[in-house]
């Protein structure tokens, strides 16, 4: 199947654009009605680097590419809007596989209120999926940035950690449950949680892509503060027992955030969260064990 025929097939699968999209796939460019400020992020996944087709179906890849892009929109507290998709397909990646990839992407788009408003298909040496997503907010003050954490804030996280990293180990032959594998193959962007945390007054936020160990340091660096986390408080996914693993494995796509202590009740009423520690003057991220000793996470290798 040629690229033009495949583009036509994808366009047919996507159906009518909705919401803000005035002109979607089919013209030279998409036309979208703007709303306050736009929030744009791009994410690319490449076979052999971010996933392996040996352990991921085309549908897993389509889902993951859009999910990881949407996770950045969630981390800003924005409303998801439009996605623009660039696909490079290698020889032998047939129409059936391409259709499954787009169908899984479309299913996640539908579920999250995202419109796939444009894209491109080319041939390439390996499977490559790049997704740009635009989210929307009424104004810049409705968004949550990495730079807003202040001395005295609390630190919290949504969901559970370590599941995706453990799932990758299961794919490589370690014992473990199918739920962990699912967690790795089908991450869920925490869009509703991100908007709820923004509305409830989170002061800084980031999605957990590299692991809480690294992502807490990103928040601390952007805010000019120190973030202190008690390792024993990390919410571990079922089947994960080592908090240091959960802090470093990454790809969980939960939301790590800070908030003033007086926002605690409002946040707990809006989103199930786990409180991990606090913000203070200083620099970097510090992890402590139950005895209060500083734990060096540097020794823990990334699973990837
Ligand atoms: Mg991110």
py3Dmol code that shows the C-alpha trace and the ligand (Angstrom):
import py3Dmol

protein = """\
ATOM      1  CA  UNK A   1       0.000   0.000   0.000  1.00  0.00           C
ATOM      2  CA  UNK A   2       1.397   3.411  -0.980  1.00  0.00           C
ATOM      3  CA  UNK A   3       1.758   6.307   1.404  1.00  0.00           C
ATOM      4  CA  UNK A   4      -1.053   8.319  -0.218  1.00  0.00           C
ATOM      5  CA  UNK A   5      -3.437   5.378   0.005  1.00  0.00           C
ATOM      6  CA  UNK A   6      -2.475   4.848   3.638  1.00  0.00           C
ATOM      7  CA  UNK A   7      -2.987   8.536   4.462  1.00  0.00           C
ATOM      8  CA  UNK A   8      -6.438   8.321   2.845  1.00  0.00           C
ATOM      9  CA  UNK A   9      -7.218   5.204   4.886  1.00  0.00           C
ATOM     10  CA  UNK A  10      -6.080   6.877   8.122  1.00  0.00           C
ATOM     11  CA  UNK A  11      -8.141   9.985   7.326  1.00  0.00           C
ATOM     12  CA  UNK A  12     -11.193   7.790   6.795  1.00  0.00           C
ATOM     13  CA  UNK A  13     -10.568   6.020  10.140  1.00  0.00           C
ATOM     14  CA  UNK A  14     -10.324   9.305  12.028  1.00  0.00           C
ATOM     15  CA  UNK A  15     -13.797  10.436  10.929  1.00  0.00           C
ATOM     16  CA  UNK A  16     -15.084  13.958  11.432  1.00  0.00           C
ATOM     17  CA  UNK A  17     -12.916  16.289  13.522  1.00  0.00           C
ATOM     18  CA  UNK A  18     -14.671  17.646  16.570  1.00  0.00           C
ATOM     19  CA  UNK A  19     -14.577  20.503  19.044  1.00  0.00           C
ATOM     20  CA  UNK A  20     -12.232  23.331  18.199  1.00  0.00           C
ATOM     21  CA  UNK A  21     -11.010  21.812  14.925  1.00  0.00           C
ATOM     22  CA  UNK A  22     -12.528  23.727  12.001  1.00  0.00           C
ATOM     23  CA  UNK A  23     -10.495  21.950   9.312  1.00  0.00           C
ATOM     24  CA  UNK A  24      -8.714  18.688  10.100  1.00  0.00           C
ATOM     25  CA  UNK A  25      -6.792  16.252   7.902  1.00  0.00           C
ATOM     26  CA  UNK A  26      -7.303  16.824   4.180  1.00  0.00           C
ATOM     27  CA  UNK A  27      -6.336  20.456   3.673  1.00  0.00           C
ATOM     28  CA  UNK A  28      -2.780  21.796   3.618  1.00  0.00           C
ATOM     29  CA  UNK A  29      -2.956  22.543   7.354  1.00  0.00           C
ATOM     30  CA  UNK A  30      -5.301  22.162  10.291  1.00  0.00           C
ATOM     31  CA  UNK A  31      -7.383  25.147  11.398  1.00  0.00           C
ATOM     32  CA  UNK A  32      -8.255  25.236  15.108  1.00  0.00           C
ATOM     33  CA  UNK A  33     -10.240  27.812  17.070  1.00  0.00           C
ATOM     34  CA  UNK A  34      -7.970  29.098  19.835  1.00  0.00           C
ATOM     35  CA  UNK A  35      -8.878  29.309  23.514  1.00  0.00           C
ATOM     36  CA  UNK A  36      -6.819  31.491  25.887  1.00  0.00           C
ATOM     37  CA  UNK A  37      -3.320  30.004  25.795  1.00  0.00           C
ATOM     38  CA  UNK A  38      -2.139  26.960  23.863  1.00  0.00           C
ATOM     39  CA  UNK A  39       0.104  24.385  25.541  1.00  0.00           C
ATOM     40  CA  UNK A  40       2.172  22.343  23.082  1.00  0.00           C
ATOM     41  CA  UNK A  41       4.471  19.371  23.565  1.00  0.00           C
ATOM     42  CA  UNK A  42       6.110  16.874  21.218  1.00  0.00           C
ATOM     43  CA  UNK A  43       7.133  13.295  21.919  1.00  0.00           C
ATOM     44  CA  UNK A  44       8.804  10.745  19.661  1.00  0.00           C
ATOM     45  CA  UNK A  45       9.189   6.994  20.068  1.00  0.00           C
ATOM     46  CA  UNK A  46      11.539   4.895  17.943  1.00  0.00           C
ATOM     47  CA  UNK A  47      11.714   1.103  17.586  1.00  0.00           C
ATOM     48  CA  UNK A  48      14.822  -0.196  19.347  1.00  0.00           C
ATOM     49  CA  UNK A  49      15.177   2.941  21.485  1.00  0.00           C
ATOM     50  CA  UNK A  50      11.868   3.504  23.329  1.00  0.00           C
ATOM     51  CA  UNK A  51      10.171   0.179  22.676  1.00  0.00           C
ATOM     52  CA  UNK A  52      10.799  -3.041  20.784  1.00  0.00           C
ATOM     53  CA  UNK A  53       8.371  -4.389  18.210  1.00  0.00           C
ATOM     54  CA  UNK A  54       9.398  -7.826  19.481  1.00  0.00           C
ATOM     55  CA  UNK A  55       7.514  -7.105  22.747  1.00  0.00           C
ATOM     56  CA  UNK A  56       5.061  -4.367  21.683  1.00  0.00           C
ATOM     57  CA  UNK A  57       2.202  -4.755  19.214  1.00  0.00           C
ATOM     58  CA  UNK A  58       1.597  -1.948  16.698  1.00  0.00           C
ATOM     59  CA  UNK A  59      -1.431  -1.011  18.844  1.00  0.00           C
ATOM     60  CA  UNK A  60       0.787  -0.746  21.969  1.00  0.00           C
ATOM     61  CA  UNK A  61       3.115   1.593  20.068  1.00  0.00           C
ATOM     62  CA  UNK A  62       0.273   3.821  18.856  1.00  0.00           C
ATOM     63  CA  UNK A  63      -1.189   4.033  22.339  1.00  0.00           C
ATOM     64  CA  UNK A  64       2.153   4.723  24.006  1.00  0.00           C
ATOM     65  CA  UNK A  65       3.196   7.459  21.562  1.00  0.00           C
ATOM     66  CA  UNK A  66       0.016   9.459  22.165  1.00  0.00           C
ATOM     67  CA  UNK A  67      -0.128   8.640  25.896  1.00  0.00           C
ATOM     68  CA  UNK A  68       3.384   9.931  26.602  1.00  0.00           C
ATOM     69  CA  UNK A  69       2.705  13.141  24.650  1.00  0.00           C
ATOM     70  CA  UNK A  70      -0.600  13.690  26.481  1.00  0.00           C
ATOM     71  CA  UNK A  71       1.139  13.077  29.813  1.00  0.00           C
ATOM     72  CA  UNK A  72       3.024  16.356  29.337  1.00  0.00           C
ATOM     73  CA  UNK A  73      -0.276  18.182  28.763  1.00  0.00           C
ATOM     74  CA  UNK A  74      -1.572  16.560  31.974  1.00  0.00           C
ATOM     75  CA  UNK A  75       1.505  17.791  33.859  1.00  0.00           C
ATOM     76  CA  UNK A  76       0.645  21.386  32.938  1.00  0.00           C
ATOM     77  CA  UNK A  77      -2.955  21.014  34.130  1.00  0.00           C
ATOM     78  CA  UNK A  78      -4.235  21.809  30.616  1.00  0.00           C
ATOM     79  CA  UNK A  79      -7.286  20.529  28.757  1.00  0.00           C
ATOM     80  CA  UNK A  80      -6.203  18.164  25.926  1.00  0.00           C
ATOM     81  CA  UNK A  81      -6.957  19.512  22.442  1.00  0.00           C
ATOM     82  CA  UNK A  82      -5.398  18.299  19.211  1.00  0.00           C
ATOM     83  CA  UNK A  83      -2.732  15.778  18.242  1.00  0.00           C
ATOM     84  CA  UNK A  84      -0.606  15.823  15.070  1.00  0.00           C
ATOM     85  CA  UNK A  85       1.043  12.544  14.194  1.00  0.00           C
ATOM     86  CA  UNK A  86       4.107  11.776  12.077  1.00  0.00           C
ATOM     87  CA  UNK A  87       4.682   8.112  11.223  1.00  0.00           C
ATOM     88  CA  UNK A  88       7.761   6.601   9.581  1.00  0.00           C
ATOM     89  CA  UNK A  89       7.018   3.006   8.579  1.00  0.00           C
ATOM     90  CA  UNK A  90       9.753   0.498   7.712  1.00  0.00           C
ATOM     91  CA  UNK A  91       9.568  -2.047   4.874  1.00  0.00           C
ATOM     92  CA  UNK A  92       7.410  -4.956   5.904  1.00  0.00           C
ATOM     93  CA  UNK A  93       5.266  -2.919   8.314  1.00  0.00           C
ATOM     94  CA  UNK A  94       2.056  -3.533   6.398  1.00  0.00           C
ATOM     95  CA  UNK A  95      -1.317  -1.866   6.131  1.00  0.00           C
ATOM     96  CA  UNK A  96      -2.800  -4.114   8.823  1.00  0.00           C
ATOM     97  CA  UNK A  97      -0.120  -3.123  11.354  1.00  0.00           C
ATOM     98  CA  UNK A  98      -0.410   0.574  10.472  1.00  0.00           C
ATOM     99  CA  UNK A  99      -4.182   0.384  10.859  1.00  0.00           C
ATOM    100  CA  UNK A 100      -3.864  -1.233  14.301  1.00  0.00           C
ATOM    101  CA  UNK A 101      -1.405   1.463  15.383  1.00  0.00           C
ATOM    102  CA  UNK A 102      -3.707   4.295  14.296  1.00  0.00           C
ATOM    103  CA  UNK A 103      -6.797   2.578  15.729  1.00  0.00           C
ATOM    104  CA  UNK A 104      -5.242   2.324  19.220  1.00  0.00           C
ATOM    105  CA  UNK A 105      -4.181   5.953  19.012  1.00  0.00           C
ATOM    106  CA  UNK A 106      -7.673   6.955  17.966  1.00  0.00           C
ATOM    107  CA  UNK A 107      -9.202   4.978  20.860  1.00  0.00           C
ATOM    108  CA  UNK A 108      -7.047   6.849  23.391  1.00  0.00           C
ATOM    109  CA  UNK A 109      -7.776  10.147  21.633  1.00  0.00           C
ATOM    110  CA  UNK A 110     -11.533   9.505  21.867  1.00  0.00           C
ATOM    111  CA  UNK A 111     -11.285   8.514  25.531  1.00  0.00           C
ATOM    112  CA  UNK A 112      -9.341  11.649  26.450  1.00  0.00           C
ATOM    113  CA  UNK A 113     -11.246  14.176  24.318  1.00  0.00           C
ATOM    114  CA  UNK A 114      -8.311  14.674  21.938  1.00  0.00           C
ATOM    115  CA  UNK A 115      -8.788  15.198  18.182  1.00  0.00           C
ATOM    116  CA  UNK A 116      -6.149  13.802  15.816  1.00  0.00           C
ATOM    117  CA  UNK A 117      -6.167  16.872  13.579  1.00  0.00           C
ATOM    118  CA  UNK A 118      -3.354  16.153  11.162  1.00  0.00           C
ATOM    119  CA  UNK A 119      -0.338  14.090  10.344  1.00  0.00           C
ATOM    120  CA  UNK A 120       2.005  12.574   7.841  1.00  0.00           C
ATOM    121  CA  UNK A 121       3.100   9.098   6.782  1.00  0.00           C
ATOM    122  CA  UNK A 122       6.506   8.392   5.224  1.00  0.00           C
ATOM    123  CA  UNK A 123       8.697   5.332   4.835  1.00  0.00           C
ATOM    124  CA  UNK A 124      11.750   5.024   7.050  1.00  0.00           C
ATOM    125  CA  UNK A 125      14.434   2.598   8.226  1.00  0.00           C
ATOM    126  CA  UNK A 126      12.607   1.731  11.495  1.00  0.00           C
ATOM    127  CA  UNK A 127       9.183   2.386  12.996  1.00  0.00           C
ATOM    128  CA  UNK A 128       9.142   5.951  14.283  1.00  0.00           C
ATOM    129  CA  UNK A 129       6.084   7.725  15.723  1.00  0.00           C
ATOM    130  CA  UNK A 130       6.198  11.405  16.591  1.00  0.00           C
ATOM    131  CA  UNK A 131       3.187  13.058  18.223  1.00  0.00           C
ATOM    132  CA  UNK A 132       2.705  16.775  18.825  1.00  0.00           C
ATOM    133  CA  UNK A 133      -0.140  17.600  21.165  1.00  0.00           C
ATOM    134  CA  UNK A 134      -1.749  20.931  21.879  1.00  0.00           C
ATOM    135  CA  UNK A 135      -3.705  21.516  25.059  1.00  0.00           C
ATOM    136  CA  UNK A 136      -5.672  24.585  26.067  1.00  0.00           C
ATOM    137  CA  UNK A 137      -6.283  26.742  29.122  1.00  0.00           C
ATOM    138  CA  UNK A 138      -8.202  30.001  29.646  1.00  0.00           C
ATOM    139  CA  UNK A 139      -4.980  31.787  30.674  1.00  0.00           C
ATOM    140  CA  UNK A 140      -1.380  31.204  31.806  1.00  0.00           C
ATOM    141  CA  UNK A 141      -2.336  31.455  35.487  1.00  0.00           C
ATOM    142  CA  UNK A 142      -4.544  28.328  35.212  1.00  0.00           C
ATOM    143  CA  UNK A 143      -1.491  26.203  34.384  1.00  0.00           C
ATOM    144  CA  UNK A 144       1.026  24.600  36.751  1.00  0.00           C
ATOM    145  CA  UNK A 145       4.740  24.980  36.016  1.00  0.00           C
ATOM    146  CA  UNK A 146       7.846  23.162  37.250  1.00  0.00           C
ATOM    147  CA  UNK A 147       9.069  26.401  38.794  1.00  0.00           C
ATOM    148  CA  UNK A 148       6.372  27.037  41.431  1.00  0.00           C
ATOM    149  CA  UNK A 149       7.548  24.911  44.418  1.00  0.00           C
ATOM    150  CA  UNK A 150       8.287  26.946  47.571  1.00  0.00           C
ATOM    151  CA  UNK A 151       9.946  26.274  50.940  1.00  0.00           C
ATOM    152  CA  UNK A 152       7.296  24.686  53.202  1.00  0.00           C
ATOM    153  CA  UNK A 153       5.219  23.074  50.419  1.00  0.00           C
ATOM    154  CA  UNK A 154       4.205  19.423  50.621  1.00  0.00           C
ATOM    155  CA  UNK A 155       5.227  16.910  47.909  1.00  0.00           C
ATOM    156  CA  UNK A 156       2.733  14.373  46.572  1.00  0.00           C
ATOM    157  CA  UNK A 157       2.235  11.896  43.741  1.00  0.00           C
ATOM    158  CA  UNK A 158      -0.755  10.290  42.008  1.00  0.00           C
ATOM    159  CA  UNK A 159      -1.182   6.535  41.510  1.00  0.00           C
ATOM    160  CA  UNK A 160       1.502   3.906  42.033  1.00  0.00           C
ATOM    161  CA  UNK A 161       5.148   3.711  41.029  1.00  0.00           C
ATOM    162  CA  UNK A 162       7.485   1.055  39.651  1.00  0.00           C
ATOM    163  CA  UNK A 163       4.841  -0.906  37.725  1.00  0.00           C
ATOM    164  CA  UNK A 164       6.071   0.037  34.259  1.00  0.00           C
ATOM    165  CA  UNK A 165       9.705  -0.717  35.092  1.00  0.00           C
ATOM    166  CA  UNK A 166       8.726  -4.073  36.610  1.00  0.00           C
ATOM    167  CA  UNK A 167       6.617  -4.806  33.508  1.00  0.00           C
ATOM    168  CA  UNK A 168       9.655  -4.238  31.299  1.00  0.00           C
ATOM    169  CA  UNK A 169      11.610  -6.765  33.409  1.00  0.00           C
ATOM    170  CA  UNK A 170       8.739  -9.264  32.981  1.00  0.00           C
ATOM    171  CA  UNK A 171       8.939  -8.756  29.196  1.00  0.00           C
ATOM    172  CA  UNK A 172      12.642  -9.592  29.484  1.00  0.00           C
ATOM    173  CA  UNK A 173      11.926 -12.851  31.283  1.00  0.00           C
ATOM    174  CA  UNK A 174      11.604 -11.985  34.996  1.00  0.00           C
ATOM    175  CA  UNK A 175       8.652 -13.433  36.931  1.00  0.00           C
ATOM    176  CA  UNK A 176       5.692 -11.085  37.366  1.00  0.00           C
ATOM    177  CA  UNK A 177       2.075 -10.434  36.528  1.00  0.00           C
ATOM    178  CA  UNK A 178       0.441  -9.503  33.196  1.00  0.00           C
ATOM    179  CA  UNK A 179      -0.859  -6.365  34.959  1.00  0.00           C
ATOM    180  CA  UNK A 180       2.733  -5.103  35.209  1.00  0.00           C
ATOM    181  CA  UNK A 181       3.290  -5.752  31.493  1.00  0.00           C
ATOM    182  CA  UNK A 182       0.057  -3.880  30.726  1.00  0.00           C
ATOM    183  CA  UNK A 183       1.305  -1.001  32.842  1.00  0.00           C
ATOM    184  CA  UNK A 184       4.441  -0.855  30.689  1.00  0.00           C
ATOM    185  CA  UNK A 185       2.714  -1.250  27.324  1.00  0.00           C
ATOM    186  CA  UNK A 186      -0.315   0.947  27.979  1.00  0.00           C
ATOM    187  CA  UNK A 187       0.556   3.915  30.222  1.00  0.00           C
ATOM    188  CA  UNK A 188      -2.428   6.157  31.032  1.00  0.00           C
ATOM    189  CA  UNK A 189      -1.968   9.938  30.887  1.00  0.00           C
ATOM    190  CA  UNK A 190      -3.364  11.470  34.106  1.00  0.00           C
ATOM    191  CA  UNK A 191      -5.264  14.265  32.368  1.00  0.00           C
ATOM    192  CA  UNK A 192      -8.238  14.519  34.734  1.00  0.00           C
ATOM    193  CA  UNK A 193      -5.893  14.343  37.733  1.00  0.00           C
ATOM    194  CA  UNK A 194      -3.667  17.075  36.265  1.00  0.00           C
ATOM    195  CA  UNK A 195      -6.592  19.445  35.747  1.00  0.00           C
ATOM    196  CA  UNK A 196      -7.970  18.659  39.223  1.00  0.00           C
ATOM    197  CA  UNK A 197      -4.571  19.245  40.869  1.00  0.00           C
ATOM    198  CA  UNK A 198      -4.226  22.560  39.025  1.00  0.00           C
ATOM    199  CA  UNK A 199      -7.708  23.642  40.131  1.00  0.00           C
ATOM    200  CA  UNK A 200      -7.042  22.551  43.739  1.00  0.00           C
ATOM    201  CA  UNK A 201      -3.918  24.705  43.905  1.00  0.00           C
ATOM    202  CA  UNK A 202      -0.843  22.569  43.130  1.00  0.00           C
ATOM    203  CA  UNK A 203       2.172  24.915  43.073  1.00  0.00           C
ATOM    204  CA  UNK A 204       4.464  22.885  40.775  1.00  0.00           C
ATOM    205  CA  UNK A 205       3.985  19.711  38.744  1.00  0.00           C
ATOM    206  CA  UNK A 206       5.806  17.255  36.440  1.00  0.00           C
ATOM    207  CA  UNK A 207       4.888  13.892  34.941  1.00  0.00           C
ATOM    208  CA  UNK A 208       6.984  10.956  36.130  1.00  0.00           C
ATOM    209  CA  UNK A 209       8.743   9.795  32.974  1.00  0.00           C
ATOM    210  CA  UNK A 210      12.308   9.332  34.234  1.00  0.00           C
ATOM    211  CA  UNK A 211      11.424   8.172  37.770  1.00  0.00           C
ATOM    212  CA  UNK A 212      10.599  10.210  40.875  1.00  0.00           C
ATOM    213  CA  UNK A 213      14.334  10.377  41.687  1.00  0.00           C
ATOM    214  CA  UNK A 214      15.133  12.341  38.526  1.00  0.00           C
ATOM    215  CA  UNK A 215      11.816  14.146  38.121  1.00  0.00           C
ATOM    216  CA  UNK A 216      11.894  15.487  41.709  1.00  0.00           C
ATOM    217  CA  UNK A 217      15.307  16.933  40.895  1.00  0.00           C
ATOM    218  CA  UNK A 218      13.855  18.618  37.794  1.00  0.00           C
ATOM    219  CA  UNK A 219      11.155  20.249  39.957  1.00  0.00           C
ATOM    220  CA  UNK A 220      13.716  21.292  42.592  1.00  0.00           C
ATOM    221  CA  UNK A 221      16.102  22.751  39.989  1.00  0.00           C
ATOM    222  CA  UNK A 222      13.359  24.697  38.183  1.00  0.00           C
ATOM    223  CA  UNK A 223      11.990  26.059  41.475  1.00  0.00           C
ATOM    224  CA  UNK A 224      15.347  26.797  43.159  1.00  0.00           C
ATOM    225  CA  UNK A 225      14.483  24.670  46.213  1.00  0.00           C
ATOM    226  CA  UNK A 226      15.294  21.275  47.739  1.00  0.00           C
ATOM    227  CA  UNK A 227      12.748  18.452  47.625  1.00  0.00           C
ATOM    228  CA  UNK A 228      12.926  15.850  50.368  1.00  0.00           C
ATOM    229  CA  UNK A 229      11.186  12.486  49.933  1.00  0.00           C
ATOM    230  CA  UNK A 230      10.827   9.598  52.377  1.00  0.00           C
ATOM    231  CA  UNK A 231      11.528   6.478  50.336  1.00  0.00           C
ATOM    232  CA  UNK A 232       9.216   4.328  52.492  1.00  0.00           C
ATOM    233  CA  UNK A 233       6.251   6.535  51.564  1.00  0.00           C
ATOM    234  CA  UNK A 234       6.469   5.849  47.810  1.00  0.00           C
ATOM    235  CA  UNK A 235       3.256   4.094  46.675  1.00  0.00           C
ATOM    236  CA  UNK A 236       4.481   0.820  45.151  1.00  0.00           C
ATOM    237  CA  UNK A 237       2.633  -0.948  42.343  1.00  0.00           C
ATOM    238  CA  UNK A 238       1.488  -4.510  43.140  1.00  0.00           C
ATOM    239  CA  UNK A 239       4.459  -6.799  42.546  1.00  0.00           C
ATOM    240  CA  UNK A 240       7.053  -4.095  43.301  1.00  0.00           C
ATOM    241  CA  UNK A 241       8.770  -4.320  46.696  1.00  0.00           C
ATOM    242  CA  UNK A 242      11.867  -2.113  46.411  1.00  0.00           C
ATOM    243  CA  UNK A 243      11.147   1.623  46.769  1.00  0.00           C
ATOM    244  CA  UNK A 244      14.552   2.511  45.285  1.00  0.00           C
ATOM    245  CA  UNK A 245      13.534   0.587  42.148  1.00  0.00           C
ATOM    246  CA  UNK A 246      10.177   2.411  42.084  1.00  0.00           C
ATOM    247  CA  UNK A 247      11.998   5.764  42.381  1.00  0.00           C
ATOM    248  CA  UNK A 248      14.348   5.102  39.478  1.00  0.00           C
ATOM    249  CA  UNK A 249      12.631   2.772  36.968  1.00  0.00           C
ATOM    250  CA  UNK A 250      10.544   5.484  35.266  1.00  0.00           C
ATOM    251  CA  UNK A 251       7.784   5.457  32.606  1.00  0.00           C
ATOM    252  CA  UNK A 252       5.000   5.473  35.203  1.00  0.00           C
ATOM    253  CA  UNK A 253       3.461   8.716  33.851  1.00  0.00           C
ATOM    254  CA  UNK A 254       2.001   9.580  37.242  1.00  0.00           C
ATOM    255  CA  UNK A 255       2.063  13.234  38.373  1.00  0.00           C
ATOM    256  CA  UNK A 256       4.563  14.488  40.964  1.00  0.00           C
ATOM    257  CA  UNK A 257       3.507  17.826  42.452  1.00  0.00           C
ATOM    258  CA  UNK A 258       3.968  20.275  45.300  1.00  0.00           C
ATOM    259  CA  UNK A 259       1.352  22.321  47.190  1.00  0.00           C
ATOM    260  CA  UNK A 260       0.997  24.606  50.182  1.00  0.00           C
ATOM    261  CA  UNK A 261       0.014  22.631  53.334  1.00  0.00           C
ATOM    262  CA  UNK A 262      -3.284  24.554  53.482  1.00  0.00           C
ATOM    263  CA  UNK A 263      -4.213  23.098  50.048  1.00  0.00           C
ATOM    264  CA  UNK A 264      -3.907  19.538  51.397  1.00  0.00           C
ATOM    265  CA  UNK A 265      -7.600  18.945  52.123  1.00  0.00           C
ATOM    266  CA  UNK A 266      -8.742  20.438  48.795  1.00  0.00           C
ATOM    267  CA  UNK A 267      -6.258  18.244  46.908  1.00  0.00           C
ATOM    268  CA  UNK A 268      -7.241  15.081  48.790  1.00  0.00           C
ATOM    269  CA  UNK A 269     -10.906  15.813  48.030  1.00  0.00           C
ATOM    270  CA  UNK A 270     -10.119  16.220  44.307  1.00  0.00           C
ATOM    271  CA  UNK A 271      -7.617  13.431  43.540  1.00  0.00           C
ATOM    272  CA  UNK A 272      -6.337  10.310  45.357  1.00  0.00           C
ATOM    273  CA  UNK A 273      -2.692  11.134  46.136  1.00  0.00           C
ATOM    274  CA  UNK A 274       0.147   9.924  48.349  1.00  0.00           C
ATOM    275  CA  UNK A 275       2.166  12.495  50.324  1.00  0.00           C
ATOM    276  CA  UNK A 276       5.892  11.830  50.048  1.00  0.00           C
ATOM    277  CA  UNK A 277       7.671  14.641  51.847  1.00  0.00           C
ATOM    278  CA  UNK A 278       8.299  18.350  51.667  1.00  0.00           C
ATOM    279  CA  UNK A 279      10.059  21.300  50.065  1.00  0.00           C
ATOM    280  CA  UNK A 280      12.721  23.338  51.815  1.00  0.00           C
ATOM    281  CA  UNK A 281      15.462  25.842  51.050  1.00  0.00           C
ATOM    282  CA  UNK A 282      18.435  24.259  49.291  1.00  0.00           C
ATOM    283  CA  UNK A 283      19.029  22.402  46.055  1.00  0.00           C
ATOM    284  CA  UNK A 284      18.319  19.039  44.463  1.00  0.00           C
ATOM    285  CA  UNK A 285      16.254  16.047  45.547  1.00  0.00           C
ATOM    286  CA  UNK A 286      17.080  14.178  48.769  1.00  0.00           C
ATOM    287  CA  UNK A 287      15.734  10.708  49.561  1.00  0.00           C
ATOM    288  CA  UNK A 288      15.726   9.379  53.128  1.00  0.00           C
ATOM    289  CA  UNK A 289      15.196   5.868  54.506  1.00  0.00           C
ATOM    290  CA  UNK A 290      13.003   5.076  57.510  1.00  0.00           C
ATOM    291  CA  UNK A 291      15.888   5.882  59.886  1.00  0.00           C
ATOM    292  CA  UNK A 292      16.319   9.333  58.315  1.00  0.00           C
ATOM    293  CA  UNK A 293      19.561   8.468  56.514  1.00  0.00           C
ATOM    294  CA  UNK A 294      20.112   9.948  53.061  1.00  0.00           C
ATOM    295  CA  UNK A 295      19.851   7.242  50.373  1.00  0.00           C
ATOM    296  CA  UNK A 296      21.952   7.576  47.232  1.00  0.00           C
ATOM    297  CA  UNK A 297      19.743   6.666  44.276  1.00  0.00           C
ATOM    298  CA  UNK A 298      22.566   7.289  41.806  1.00  0.00           C
ATOM    299  CA  UNK A 299      23.691   3.679  42.183  1.00  0.00           C
ATOM    300  CA  UNK A 300      20.412   2.417  40.786  1.00  0.00           C
ATOM    301  CA  UNK A 301      20.605   1.966  37.034  1.00  0.00           C
ATOM    302  CA  UNK A 302      17.735   2.969  34.826  1.00  0.00           C
ATOM    303  CA  UNK A 303      15.958  -0.140  33.624  1.00  0.00           C
ATOM    304  CA  UNK A 304      16.013   1.206  30.071  1.00  0.00           C
TER     305      UNK A 304
END
"""
ligand_1 = """\
1
MG
Mg 7.168 15.501 30.926
"""
view = py3Dmol.view(width=600, height=400)
view.addModel(protein, "pdb")
view.setStyle({"model": 0}, {"cartoon": {"style": "trace"}})
view.addModel(ligand_1, "xyz")
view.setStyle({"model": 1}, {"stick": {}})
view.zoomTo()
view.show()
